[in-house]
């Protein structure tokens, strides 16, 4: 009966395969990443009209002491310096 139910309701099967309805860690405020990850802030980019993408900017541990207590402007300027930027695409879980 399981193959029949999967054929009848493919969206349910997709949810259980990818588990994209779960947000882990539970009850975390992903708009405030500094509570979860050191030297990190939350930024939002408008990629096209009506589409906004949320990102986290984390500076490396070597600049951690320098980043302590800094505001968003400092992090934006850190993106513009000569250091390389690594982009990590986390997948389809719906959270950062």
PyMOL commands that set and color helices and strands:
alter all, ss='L'
color gray80, all
select helices_A, chain A and resi 2-8+10-18+33-35+61-67+72-79
alter helices_A, ss='H'
color red, helices_A
select strands_A, chain A and resi 40-48+51-58
alter strands_A, ss='S'
color yellow, strands_A
deselect
rebuild
show_as cartoon
